[in-house]
């Protein structure tokens, strides 16, 4: 069966270095308005042709997710207050909860699926996910979808 997906979510460590350098060059150009494309690509160590080939195809997740919904799956211990802490993290980053679905805990672990809207005022979504992963009792945080 042919793959019809137009977008994929890939962890940074799986990306070829050229993609990461394109993102770096784009950030330089955005931050320093007076910098030329040639200066930016020279700084990060890629060719202009590589930059132009990939510049419209690679975006940091958080840049392209504002104003959109993302769905996240979590596995967490069945512990009073733990889901509340997750919701507080989301509130701290000013994302808007759309749906929450929780399974009945099995062997002390519950599966949660959250959909949230990422607003223009939301903080760095990568950091939000990292904060969730850092809590004791949260075993997995996985982005399932983005609209």
GUTOR-301111 format. One record per residue: x, y, z of N, C-alpha, C in turn. Coordinates in steps of 0.05 Angstrom, whole numbers, plus 5000, padded with zeros to 4 digits. Example, Ala and Ser with C-alpha at 12.3 -4.5 7.8 and 13.67 -1.06 7.14 Angstrom:
<atoms>
+------+------+------+------+------+------+------+------+------+
:  n.u :  n.v :  n.w : ca.u : ca.v : ca.w :  c.u :  c.v :  c.w :
+------+------+------+------+------+------+------+------+------+
: 5264 : 4886 : 5156 : 5246 : 4910 : 5156 : 5264 : 4934 : 5156 :
: 5257 : 4955 : 5142 : 5273 : 4979 : 5143 : 5258 : 5001 : 5157 :
+------+------+------+------+------+------+------+------+------+
</atoms>
This chain:
<atoms>
+------+------+------+------+------+------+------+------+------+
:  n.u :  n.v :  n.w : ca.u : ca.v : ca.w :  c.u :  c.v :  c.w :
+------+------+------+------+------+------+------+------+------+
: 5017 : 4977 : 5000 : 5000 : 5000 : 5000 : 5018 : 5025 : 5000 :
: 5013 : 5044 : 4982 : 5029 : 5068 : 4981 : 5025 : 5086 : 5006 :
: 5047 : 5099 : 5014 : 5046 : 5117 : 5037 : 5036 : 5144 : 5027 :
: 5014 : 5153 : 5039 : 5002 : 5179 : 5030 : 5006 : 5201 : 5050 :
: 5022 : 5196 : 5071 : 5026 : 5217 : 5091 : 5043 : 5239 : 5080 :
: 5036 : 5264 : 5086 : 5051 : 5287 : 5077 : 5071 : 5297 : 5098 :
: 5065 : 5291 : 5123 : 5081 : 5301 : 5145 : 5088 : 5278 : 5164 :
: 5111 : 5280 : 5176 : 5120 : 5261 : 5196 : 5132 : 5276 : 5220 :
: 5130 : 5265 : 5243 : 5143 : 5276 : 5266 : 5167 : 5257 : 5272 :
: 5191 : 5269 : 5271 : 5215 : 5253 : 5274 : 5232 : 5266 : 5296 :
: 5242 : 5250 : 5314 : 5260 : 5260 : 5335 : 5285 : 5271 : 5323 :
: 5296 : 5292 : 5335 : 5319 : 5306 : 5325 : 5343 : 5287 : 5320 :
: 5347 : 5268 : 5338 : 5370 : 5251 : 5335 : 5369 : 5233 : 5310 :
: 5346 : 5230 : 5298 : 5343 : 5213 : 5274 : 5347 : 5229 : 5248 :
: 5348 : 5255 : 5250 : 5350 : 5272 : 5226 : 5379 : 5273 : 5216 :
: 5383 : 5273 : 5190 : 5409 : 5279 : 5179 : 5419 : 5307 : 5186 :
: 5444 : 5310 : 5190 : 5456 : 5335 : 5199 : 5448 : 5359 : 5181 :
: 5446 : 5354 : 5155 : 5440 : 5376 : 5137 : 5413 : 5389 : 5144 :
: 5393 : 5374 : 5152 : 5367 : 5386 : 5160 : 5371 : 5404 : 5184 :
: 5386 : 5395 : 5204 : 5390 : 5411 : 5228 : 5405 : 5437 : 5221 :
: 5424 : 5435 : 5203 : 5439 : 5459 : 5195 : 5421 : 5479 : 5179 :
: 5402 : 5468 : 5164 : 5383 : 5486 : 5150 : 5367 : 5501 : 5170 :
: 5358 : 5488 : 5191 : 5342 : 5501 : 5212 : 5359 : 5522 : 5225 :
: 5385 : 5516 : 5231 : 5403 : 5535 : 5243 : 5406 : 5560 : 5226 :
: 5410 : 5555 : 5200 : 5413 : 5578 : 5181 : 5388 : 5595 : 5180 :
: 5365 : 5582 : 5180 : 5340 : 5597 : 5180 : 5337 : 5614 : 5205 :
: 5345 : 5603 : 5228 : 5344 : 5619 : 5253 : 5363 : 5643 : 5252 :
: 5387 : 5639 : 5241 : 5406 : 5661 : 5238 : 5394 : 5683 : 5221 :
: 5382 : 5675 : 5199 : 5370 : 5695 : 5180 : 5347 : 5710 : 5194 :
: 5332 : 5695 : 5209 : 5309 : 5708 : 5223 : 5318 : 5727 : 5245 :
: 5339 : 5719 : 5260 : 5348 : 5735 : 5283 : 5364 : 5760 : 5273 :
: 5381 : 5756 : 5254 : 5399 : 5777 : 5245 : 5390 : 5785 : 5217 :
: 5372 : 5804 : 5216 : 5360 : 5812 : 5190 : 5381 : 5821 : 5170 :
: 5404 : 5831 : 5178 : 5424 : 5841 : 5160 : 5441 : 5819 : 5148 :
: 5439 : 5795 : 5158 : 5456 : 5773 : 5148 : 5445 : 5763 : 5121 :
: 5464 : 5756 : 5104 : 5455 : 5745 : 5078 : 5453 : 5715 : 5080 :
: 5439 : 5703 : 5061 : 5437 : 5674 : 5061 : 5464 : 5661 : 5059 :
: 5482 : 5672 : 5042 : 5509 : 5661 : 5039 : 5524 : 5662 : 5066 :
: 5521 : 5684 : 5080 : 5535 : 5686 : 5106 : 5523 : 5665 : 5126 :
: 5497 : 5661 : 5126 : 5485 : 5642 : 5144 : 5493 : 5613 : 5138 :
: 5493 : 5606 : 5112 : 5501 : 5578 : 5105 : 5531 : 5574 : 5110 :
: 5547 : 5595 : 5106 : 5576 : 5592 : 5112 : 5580 : 5588 : 5142 :
: 5565 : 5602 : 5158 : 5567 : 5600 : 5187 : 5560 : 5572 : 5197 :
: 5539 : 5560 : 5186 : 5530 : 5534 : 5196 : 5544 : 5511 : 5181 :
: 5557 : 5517 : 5158 : 5572 : 5497 : 5144 : 5557 : 5480 : 5124 :
: 5539 : 5492 : 5109 : 5525 : 5478 : 5087 : 5527 : 5495 : 5062 :
: 5520 : 5483 : 5040 : 5520 : 5498 : 5014 : 5493 : 5513 : 5011 :
: 5494 : 5533 : 4994 : 5469 : 5548 : 4988 : 5449 : 5529 : 4975 :
: 5458 : 5511 : 4958 : 5440 : 5493 : 4944 : 5426 : 5475 : 4964 :
: 5440 : 5465 : 4985 : 5427 : 5449 : 5006 : 5406 : 5466 : 5021 :
: 5413 : 5490 : 5027 : 5394 : 5508 : 5040 : 5369 : 5511 : 5024 :
: 5372 : 5518 : 4999 : 5348 : 5522 : 4982 : 5332 : 5496 : 4977 :
: 5346 : 5474 : 4976 : 5333 : 5449 : 4971 : 5314 : 5441 : 4994 :
: 5323 : 5448 : 5019 : 5308 : 5438 : 5043 : 5293 : 5460 : 5059 :
: 5298 : 5485 : 5053 : 5288 : 5507 : 5070 : 5258 : 5507 : 5073 :
: 5243 : 5498 : 5053 : 5214 : 5498 : 5055 : 5202 : 5471 : 5064 :
: 5220 : 5453 : 5072 : 5210 : 5427 : 5080 : 5216 : 5419 : 5109 :
: 5233 : 5434 : 5122 : 5240 : 5428 : 5150 : 5234 : 5452 : 5168 :
: 5219 : 5447 : 5189 : 5211 : 5467 : 5209 : 5213 : 5455 : 5236 :
: 5223 : 5470 : 5256 : 5221 : 5460 : 5283 : 5192 : 5455 : 5290 :
: 5186 : 5435 : 5305 : 5159 : 5427 : 5311 : 5143 : 5450 : 5323 :
: 5155 : 5464 : 5343 : 5140 : 5485 : 5356 : 5134 : 5509 : 5338 :
: 5151 : 5514 : 5318 : 5145 : 5536 : 5300 : 5121 : 5532 : 5283 :
: 5117 : 5507 : 5275 : 5095 : 5500 : 5257 : 5070 : 5491 : 5271 :
: 5070 : 5491 : 5297 : 5047 : 5479 : 5311 : 5029 : 5500 : 5324 :
: 5037 : 5525 : 5324 : 5020 : 5546 : 5337 : 4994 : 5548 : 5322 :
: 4972 : 5550 : 5338 : 4946 : 5553 : 5326 : 4935 : 5526 : 5316 :
: 4948 : 5505 : 5324 : 4940 : 5478 : 5315 : 4935 : 5460 : 5338 :
: 4923 : 5437 : 5333 : 4918 : 5418 : 5354 : 4939 : 5396 : 5352 :
: 4949 : 5387 : 5376 : 4966 : 5364 : 5377 : 4953 : 5344 : 5396 :
: 4958 : 5318 : 5391 : 4949 : 5297 : 5408 : 4973 : 5283 : 5419 :
: 4972 : 5279 : 5446 : 4995 : 5268 : 5460 : 4985 : 5243 : 5476 :
: 5000 : 5222 : 5475 : 4994 : 5198 : 5491 : 5013 : 5197 : 5514 :
: 5003 : 5191 : 5538 : 5020 : 5189 : 5562 : 5014 : 5162 : 5576 :
: 5034 : 5151 : 5588 : 5031 : 5128 : 5606 : 5040 : 5137 : 5633 :
: 5022 : 5136 : 5652 : 5030 : 5146 : 5679 : 5019 : 5128 : 5701 :
: 5033 : 5130 : 5723 : 5024 : 5114 : 5746 : 4997 : 5123 : 5756 :
: 4982 : 5104 : 5766 : 4955 : 5110 : 5777 : 4960 : 5121 : 5805 :
: 4966 : 5147 : 5806 : 4974 : 5160 : 5831 : 4957 : 5186 : 5833 :
: 4944 : 5190 : 5856 : 4928 : 5214 : 5859 : 4944 : 5239 : 5854 :
: 4933 : 5257 : 5837 : 4946 : 5283 : 5832 : 4965 : 5283 : 5809 :
: 4973 : 5260 : 5798 : 4992 : 5260 : 5776 : 4981 : 5272 : 5750 :
: 4957 : 5264 : 5743 : 4944 : 5276 : 5720 : 4940 : 5306 : 5724 :
: 4934 : 5314 : 5748 : 4931 : 5343 : 5754 : 4957 : 5358 : 5749 :
: 4980 : 5345 : 5756 : 5006 : 5358 : 5751 : 5011 : 5361 : 5721 :
: 5003 : 5341 : 5705 : 5006 : 5343 : 5676 : 4989 : 5366 : 5666 :
: 4965 : 5368 : 5675 : 4947 : 5390 : 5666 : 4958 : 5417 : 5674 :
: 4971 : 5418 : 5697 : 4983 : 5443 : 5706 : 5006 : 5451 : 5688 :
: 5022 : 5431 : 5679 : 5044 : 5437 : 5661 : 5032 : 5449 : 5635 :
: 5011 : 5437 : 5625 : 4999 : 5447 : 5600 : 4988 : 5475 : 5604 :
: 4976 : 5480 : 5627 : 4966 : 5507 : 5633 : 4989 : 5527 : 5636 :
: 5011 : 5518 : 5647 : 5035 : 5536 : 5650 : 5045 : 5545 : 5622 :
: 5043 : 5527 : 5603 : 5052 : 5534 : 5576 : 5030 : 5547 : 5559 :
: 5007 : 5552 : 5571 : 4985 : 5566 : 5559 : 4974 : 5552 : 5534 :
: 4974 : 5525 : 5535 : 4961 : 5510 : 5514 : 4932 : 5505 : 5523 :
: 4914 : 5501 : 5505 : 4886 : 5497 : 5511 : 4878 : 5468 : 5508 :
: 4869 : 5455 : 5530 : 4861 : 5427 : 5529 : 4835 : 5425 : 5513 :
: 4834 : 5407 : 5494 : 4810 : 5402 : 5478 : 4796 : 5377 : 5487 :
: 4811 : 5355 : 5491 : 4799 : 5330 : 5500 : 4819 : 5315 : 5518 :
: 4807 : 5299 : 5536 : 4823 : 5282 : 5553 : 4809 : 5255 : 5554 :
: 4824 : 5234 : 5549 : 4813 : 5207 : 5550 : 4832 : 5190 : 5567 :
: 4822 : 5177 : 5588 : 4838 : 5160 : 5605 : 4826 : 5132 : 5606 :
: 4844 : 5112 : 5603 : 4835 : 5085 : 5606 : 4834 : 5077 : 5636 :
: 4821 : 5056 : 5642 : 4822 : 5045 : 5669 : 4850 : 5035 : 5674 :
: 4863 : 5042 : 5696 : 4890 : 5033 : 5701 : 4892 : 5003 : 5702 :
: 4913 : 4992 : 5689 : 4919 : 4964 : 5690 : 4947 : 4961 : 5701 :
: 4949 : 4944 : 5722 : 4975 : 4941 : 5736 : 4986 : 4967 : 5745 :
: 4969 : 4985 : 5754 : 4977 : 5010 : 5765 : 4986 : 5032 : 5745 :
: 4981 : 5027 : 5719 : 4989 : 5046 : 5698 : 4965 : 5053 : 5682 :
: 4960 : 5079 : 5678 : 4938 : 5089 : 5662 : 4949 : 5100 : 5636 :
: 4934 : 5097 : 5615 : 4940 : 5109 : 5589 : 4922 : 5133 : 5585 :
: 4934 : 5156 : 5579 : 4920 : 5181 : 5575 : 4924 : 5191 : 5547 :
: 4903 : 5200 : 5534 : 4906 : 5213 : 5509 : 4895 : 5242 : 5512 :
: 4912 : 5261 : 5507 : 4904 : 5290 : 5509 : 4906 : 5303 : 5482 :
: 4886 : 5318 : 5475 : 4887 : 5336 : 5452 : 4888 : 5364 : 5462 :
: 4906 : 5380 : 5451 : 4908 : 5408 : 5460 : 4913 : 5426 : 5436 :
: 4903 : 5450 : 5439 : 4908 : 5471 : 5419 : 4932 : 5487 : 5427 :
: 4951 : 5490 : 5409 : 4974 : 5506 : 5414 : 4968 : 5535 : 5404 :
: 4967 : 5553 : 5422 : 4959 : 5581 : 5416 : 4984 : 5598 : 5410 :
: 4980 : 5621 : 5397 : 5002 : 5639 : 5392 : 5016 : 5648 : 5418 :
: 5002 : 5647 : 5440 : 5014 : 5654 : 5466 : 5027 : 5631 : 5480 :
: 5025 : 5607 : 5469 : 5036 : 5583 : 5483 : 5067 : 5584 : 5483 :
: 5078 : 5572 : 5503 : 5107 : 5571 : 5506 : 5119 : 5549 : 5487 :
: 5144 : 5543 : 5491 : 5158 : 5524 : 5475 : 5147 : 5495 : 5480 :
: 5135 : 5484 : 5461 : 5122 : 5458 : 5464 : 5142 : 5436 : 5469 :
: 5165 : 5438 : 5457 : 5186 : 5418 : 5462 : 5193 : 5417 : 5492 :
: 5195 : 5441 : 5503 : 5202 : 5443 : 5532 : 5179 : 5432 : 5549 :
: 5155 : 5437 : 5541 : 5131 : 5426 : 5555 : 5133 : 5396 : 5556 :
: 5138 : 5383 : 5533 : 5140 : 5354 : 5532 : 5163 : 5344 : 5549 :
: 5185 : 5358 : 5548 : 5208 : 5351 : 5565 : 5202 : 5352 : 5594 :
: 5187 : 5373 : 5602 : 5179 : 5376 : 5630 : 5161 : 5353 : 5639 :
: 5143 : 5345 : 5621 : 5125 : 5322 : 5628 : 5141 : 5297 : 5631 :
: 5160 : 5292 : 5613 : 5177 : 5268 : 5614 : 5193 : 5267 : 5640 :
: 5199 : 5290 : 5651 : 5216 : 5291 : 5675 : 5202 : 5285 : 5701 :
: 5176 : 5283 : 5701 : 5161 : 5278 : 5726 : 5163 : 5248 : 5733 :
: 5168 : 5243 : 5759 : 5167 : 5215 : 5768 : 5138 : 5205 : 5766 :
: 5136 : 5181 : 5756 : 5109 : 5169 : 5752 : 5099 : 5171 : 5724 :
: 5112 : 5188 : 5707 : 5104 : 5190 : 5679 : 5125 : 5173 : 5664 :
: 5115 : 5151 : 5651 : 5133 : 5132 : 5638 : 5137 : 5138 : 5609 :
: 5118 : 5151 : 5596 : 5121 : 5157 : 5567 : 5104 : 5181 : 5560 :
: 5115 : 5198 : 5543 : 5100 : 5220 : 5530 : 5107 : 5218 : 5501 :
: 5086 : 5215 : 5485 : 5090 : 5211 : 5456 : 5070 : 5228 : 5441 :
: 5080 : 5244 : 5422 : 5063 : 5260 : 5404 : 5052 : 5241 : 5383 :
: 5025 : 5239 : 5382 : 5012 : 5221 : 5364 : 5004 : 5234 : 5338 :
: 4995 : 5259 : 5340 : 4985 : 5273 : 5316 : 4987 : 5303 : 5319 :
: 4986 : 5316 : 5296 : 4985 : 5345 : 5295 : 4967 : 5352 : 5272 :
: 4949 : 5371 : 5277 : 4931 : 5380 : 5256 : 4940 : 5408 : 5247 :
+------+------+------+------+------+------+------+------+------+
</atoms>
